[in-house]
Amino acid sequence: MSNGRNFPLLRMRRQDRNPWLSPITLLPTTFVPLLLLAAAVPGLLAPIAPDAVDFLAPFQPPGAAHWFGTDQLGRDVFSRVVHGTAQSLFIGLGATLIACAGGVVLGTITALAPRPLDRVLVRLLDILLAFPEILLALLVIAVLGREPFNTSLAVGLAGIAGYARLVRAEVLRVSQSGYVEQAVVIGEPYLAIVAEHIVPNTIRPLAVLATVGIGTSLLAASALSFLGLGVVPPSPEWGALLADGRNVLDVAPWVSLLPATVVALSVISMTLLGRRLQAILLQKER
């Protein structure tokens, strides 16, 4: 007969076999689909227009008419957060794609370059990594101006160095693998080896970092908007919504509560999702 004491051990083994059975995946598997739904069809979740002004209902507390209250112009906070999801996710996803693409190109060139050039590029990457990403993004915004695409570009360019270091390490590892050596022996062209063998096997581990990077990029973009250097109001981008409510925290804290909560949950969900993807990749490698 089996002992009841073995049940926790059995559950742990099942979770080890399937990382998605872990309780910590509950947040990303429920919250991320809600974000995608809000970005695709915001009117389904929030039928009130995000720019609908009601001068007779400023700073209304949460209630039946407005679940999360209204702001200084009587606009529904919930509707503005929901309708701002698409723009916020676009900025975070766009910044991550820019950082990944630039990191793959720069990291591959650095790893395969002649040794003197490799040393120069590595030192350049070290210098870029020494600066906080938000400062580099501020520099780009100061040059290009305040637009959603510019914000995404600024955050993406600031994150290239981190991805490039990871790609460089992966390219050096893959270059010493057996299938690459075999491709060299049979005489495949150098560019074909890089495009067909090295780069595809380098990008695979990058998916985990990119998933976490979406949340990080979203947070950086919200910080820029909060500082007044990102998306221009009255756009319902989450960072801009936080900036609108920071001066009325003592009067109407609900104006900032919902956007701050959504930003935090988005970053946490993306991080947990990346950890689960990492666990799955490690499981497949075994």
Secondary structure, DSSP 8 states (H G I E B T S, - for coil): ---GGGHHHHHHHHHHH-GGGSGGGHHHHHHHHHHHHHHH-HHHH--S-TT---TTSTT--S-SSSTT-B-TT--BHHHHHHHTHHHHHHHHHHHHHHHHHHHHHHHHHHHHS-HHHHHHHHHHHHHHHHS-HHHHHHHHHHHH-S-HHHHHHHHHHHTHHHHHHHHHHHHHHHHTSHHHHHHHHTT--HHHHIIIIIHHHHHHHHHHHHHHHHHHHHHHHHHHHHTTSSS-TTS--HHHHHHHHGGGTTT-THHHHHHHHHHHHHHHHHHHHHHHHHHHHHHHH-
